[in-house]
């Protein structure tokens, strides 16, 4: 199992097609958009995610499907 790496420590090399295609797919972008942003913003993944509005925390699917408890008044407990 892989150890999670924070986005702040990942740097994207715009000349590495494998990296660019991986992260472009992850952020739902075209590779040319990601390369242009690296030239404009820099190679740090956390900065790029913020630039594209993809910096929201990721919610694990198993956590998302947990039943929510609701008070009798209709508000989350």
N, CA, C and O of each residue as an XYZ file, in Angstrom:
308
protein
N       0.846     -1.165      0.000
C       0.000      0.000      0.000
C       0.896      1.234      0.000
O       1.927      1.261      0.671
N       0.494      2.256     -0.760
C       1.282      3.471     -0.884
C       1.005      4.415      0.277
O      -0.122      4.516      0.762
N       2.048      5.101      0.711
C       1.901      6.109      1.749
C       1.377      7.386      1.095
O       1.922      7.813      0.078
N       0.333      8.009      1.650
C      -0.189      9.245      1.050
C       0.854     10.361      1.103
O       1.565     10.518      2.095
N       0.931     11.126      0.027
C       1.863     12.247     -0.069
C       1.032     13.522     -0.171
O       0.126     13.594     -1.001
N       1.318     14.522      0.652
C       0.533     15.761      0.551
C       0.777     16.477     -0.769
O       1.878     16.434     -1.317
N      -0.267     17.139     -1.275
C      -0.164     17.857     -2.545
C       0.923     18.928     -2.505
O       1.497     19.267     -3.539
N       1.208     19.463     -1.314
C       2.185     20.545     -1.210
C       3.601     20.089     -1.533
O       4.459     20.919     -1.835
N       3.862     18.795     -1.477
C       5.216     18.306     -1.747
C       5.379     17.757     -3.162
O       6.477     17.337     -3.527
N       4.316     17.750     -3.969
C       4.384     17.214     -5.331
C       4.685     18.350     -6.303
O       3.999     19.372     -6.318
N       5.723     18.152     -7.114
C       6.072     19.104     -8.163
C       5.884     18.425     -9.511
O       6.359     17.306     -9.707
N       5.208     19.075    -10.432
C       4.944     18.509    -11.752
C       6.004     18.991    -12.730
O       6.269     20.188    -12.842
N       6.600     18.048    -13.429
C       7.576     18.357    -14.474
C       6.815     18.455    -15.795
O       6.340     17.436    -16.296
N       6.686     19.651    -16.372
C       5.885     19.804    -17.593
C       6.462     19.092    -18.807
O       5.768     18.944    -19.813
N       7.712     18.646    -18.741
C       8.300     17.908    -19.859
C       8.053     16.407    -19.749
O       8.328     15.660    -20.689
N       7.535     15.963    -18.604
C       7.260     14.546    -18.388
C       5.805     14.263    -18.770
O       4.883     14.588    -18.022
N       5.611     13.651    -19.950
C       4.254     13.388    -20.444
C       3.432     12.531    -19.488
O       2.236     12.769    -19.319
N       4.057     11.540    -18.861
C       3.336     10.655    -17.953
C       2.768     11.439    -16.769
O       1.602     11.264    -16.415
N       3.571     12.289    -16.166
C       3.098     13.107    -15.043
C       1.987     14.060    -15.475
O       0.950     14.165    -14.819
N       2.219     14.744    -16.577
C       1.240     15.737    -17.042
C      -0.098     15.080    -17.352
O      -1.145     15.598    -16.963
N      -0.078     13.953    -18.043
C      -1.335     13.275    -18.375
C      -2.025     12.740    -17.129
O      -3.250     12.795    -17.029
N      -1.253     12.224    -16.180
C      -1.841     11.705    -14.937
C      -2.563     12.813    -14.181
O      -3.732     12.668    -13.826
N      -1.863     13.923    -13.934
C      -2.453     15.000    -13.138
C      -3.528     15.756    -13.906
O      -4.474     16.252    -13.295
N      -3.413     15.857    -15.204
C      -4.465     16.493    -15.993
C      -5.752     15.672    -15.899
O      -6.839     16.229    -15.745
N      -5.625     14.369    -15.989
C      -6.802     13.503    -15.859
C      -7.378     13.602    -14.451
O      -8.596     13.650    -14.279
N      -6.504     13.632    -13.444
C      -6.947     13.726    -12.055
C      -7.747     15.000    -11.801
O      -8.730     14.986    -11.060
N      -7.317     16.109    -12.426
C      -8.002     17.388    -12.224
C      -9.028     17.694    -13.314
O      -9.594     18.786    -13.347
N      -9.268     16.728    -14.209
C     -10.242     16.866    -15.288
C      -9.897     18.052    -16.191
O     -10.734     18.913    -16.463
N      -8.637     18.072    -16.648
C      -8.129     19.116    -17.532
C      -7.534     18.477    -18.776
O      -7.358     17.260    -18.847
N      -7.231     19.311    -19.743
C      -6.457     18.875    -20.898
C      -4.980     19.072    -20.564
O      -4.637     20.015    -19.850
N      -4.095     18.202    -21.064
C      -2.674     18.352    -20.753
C      -2.103     19.727    -21.120
O      -1.258     20.249    -20.393
N      -2.549     20.323    -22.233
C      -2.019     21.631    -22.601
C      -2.418     22.697    -21.580
O      -1.664     23.642    -21.350
N      -3.600     22.555    -20.961
C      -4.030     23.504    -19.936
C      -3.132     23.411    -18.706
O      -2.762     24.425    -18.114
N      -2.790     22.188    -18.334
C      -1.922     21.984    -17.177
C      -0.519     22.521    -17.444
O       0.072     23.158    -16.572
N       0.016     22.277    -18.629
C       1.350     22.792    -18.971
C       1.374     24.324    -18.963
O       2.331     24.933    -18.485
N       0.328     24.933    -19.487
C       0.258     26.393    -19.495
C       0.185     26.936    -18.071
O       0.798     27.959    -17.768
N      -0.550     26.266    -17.205
C      -0.667     26.703    -15.816
C       0.658     26.532    -15.070
O       1.003     27.361    -14.227
N       1.401     25.470    -15.371
C       2.709     25.275    -14.740
C       3.627     26.435    -15.117
O       4.377     26.928    -14.274
N       3.576     26.873    -16.366
C       4.399     27.999    -16.800
C       3.967     29.294    -16.111
O       4.803     30.155    -15.836
N       2.680     29.438    -15.833
C       2.140     30.651    -15.238
C       2.243     30.650    -13.708
O       2.663     31.643    -13.115
N       1.862     29.541    -13.073
C       1.743     29.449    -11.623
C       2.987     28.853    -10.972
O       3.423     29.301     -9.912
N       3.547     27.846    -11.618
C       4.672     27.111    -11.048
C       4.328     25.637    -10.966
O       3.187     25.258    -11.230
N       5.292     24.791    -10.604
C       5.078     23.345    -10.666
C       4.439     22.703     -9.428
O       4.138     21.510     -9.454
N       4.226     23.459     -8.354
C       3.689     22.856     -7.122
C       2.219     22.486     -7.314
O       1.399     23.333     -7.669
N       1.897     21.220     -7.078
C       0.553     20.696     -7.323
C      -0.508     21.408     -6.497
O      -1.605     21.656     -6.998
N      -0.215     21.741     -5.257
C      -1.222     22.416     -4.427
C      -1.580     23.784     -5.010
O      -2.743     24.185     -4.968
N      -0.600     24.500     -5.549
C      -0.871     25.803     -6.170
C      -1.698     25.633     -7.442
O      -2.596     26.430     -7.713
N      -1.398     24.605     -8.213
C      -2.141     24.343     -9.447
C      -3.584     23.949     -9.143
O      -4.506     24.401     -9.822
N      -3.780     23.119     -8.139
C      -5.140     22.714     -7.759
C      -5.956     23.923     -7.307
O      -7.132     24.044     -7.651
N      -5.339     24.811     -6.544
C      -6.017     26.025     -6.096
C      -6.370     26.913     -7.299
O      -7.468     27.466     -7.362
N      -5.445     27.045     -8.241
C      -5.654     27.868     -9.435
C      -6.860     27.374    -10.244
O      -7.650     28.176    -10.744
N      -6.993     26.060    -10.367
C      -8.096     25.487    -11.140
C      -9.355     25.256    -10.300
O     -10.345     24.728    -10.807
N      -9.328     25.639     -9.039
C     -10.497     25.446     -8.182
C     -10.702     24.007     -7.763
O     -11.831     23.588     -7.506
N      -9.627     23.248     -7.693
C      -9.718     21.833     -7.333
C      -9.108     21.576     -5.953
O      -8.671     20.461     -5.670
N      -9.076     22.592     -5.097
C      -8.381     22.447     -3.829
C      -9.291     22.009     -2.686
O      -8.851     21.972     -1.537
N     -10.538     21.680     -2.971
C     -11.431     21.206     -1.922
C     -10.927     19.873     -1.394
O     -10.356     19.087     -2.149
N     -11.129     19.610     -0.116
C     -10.676     18.336      0.430
C     -11.411     17.171     -0.238
O     -12.591     17.274     -0.573
N     -10.709     16.089     -0.419
C     -11.280     14.901     -1.034
C     -12.003     14.090      0.037
O     -11.457     13.860      1.116
N     -13.218     13.661     -0.253
C     -13.993     12.857      0.676
C     -13.969     11.414      0.183
O     -14.336     11.133     -0.958
N     -13.538     10.510      1.044
C     -13.518      9.097      0.679
C     -14.957      8.618      0.473
O     -15.860      8.995      1.219
N     -15.152      7.792     -0.537
C     -16.486      7.317     -0.859
C     -17.111      6.580      0.319
O     -18.306      6.734      0.571
N     -16.333      5.784      1.045
C     -16.899      5.041      2.179
C     -17.388      5.993      3.270
O     -18.386      5.711      3.933
N     -16.689      7.125      3.463
C     -17.116      8.108      4.456
C     -18.349      8.867      3.979
O     -19.216      9.220      4.777
N     -18.420      9.113      2.692
C     -19.541      9.859      2.130
C     -20.837      9.078      2.243
O     -21.913      9.666      2.347
N     -20.741      7.786      2.224
C     -21.946      6.958      2.261
C     -22.402      6.630      3.675
O     -23.381      5.905      3.852
N     -21.710      7.152      4.687
C     -22.138      6.911      6.064
C     -23.488      7.594      6.281
O     -23.681      8.727      5.839
N     -24.416      6.929      6.949
C     -25.712      7.570      7.186
C     -25.544      8.774      8.109
O     -24.809      8.718      9.095
N     -26.229      9.854      7.776
C     -26.177     11.057      8.601
C     -27.279     10.998      9.619
O     -28.400     10.583      9.322
N     -26.956     11.414     10.821
C     -27.994     11.478     11.852
C     -28.637     12.852     11.783
O     -27.957     13.862     11.600
N     -29.948     12.880     11.929
C     -30.719     14.119     11.824
C     -31.529     14.293     13.095
O     -32.133     13.344     13.596
N     -31.537     15.515     13.612
C     -32.328     15.801     14.812
C     -33.818     15.797     14.447
O     -34.168     15.845     13.268
N     -34.676     15.740     15.437
C     -36.122     15.776     15.154
C     -36.569     17.048     14.445
O     -37.661     17.094     13.879
N     -35.729     18.081     14.474
C     -36.072     19.359     13.852
C     -35.565     19.458     12.412
O     -35.753     20.483     11.758
N     -34.921     18.392     11.916
C     -34.458     18.376     10.540
C     -33.047     18.888     10.327
O     -32.589     18.999      9.190
N     -32.348     19.204     11.422
C     -30.981     19.683     11.312
C     -30.015     18.547     11.598
O     -30.330     17.659     12.391
N     -28.825     18.555     10.960
C     -27.840     17.514     11.285
C     -27.493     17.528     12.760
O     -27.339     18.592     13.360
N     -27.371     16.367     13.330
C     -27.072     16.249     14.780
C     -25.598     16.438     15.048
O     -25.167     16.373     16.199
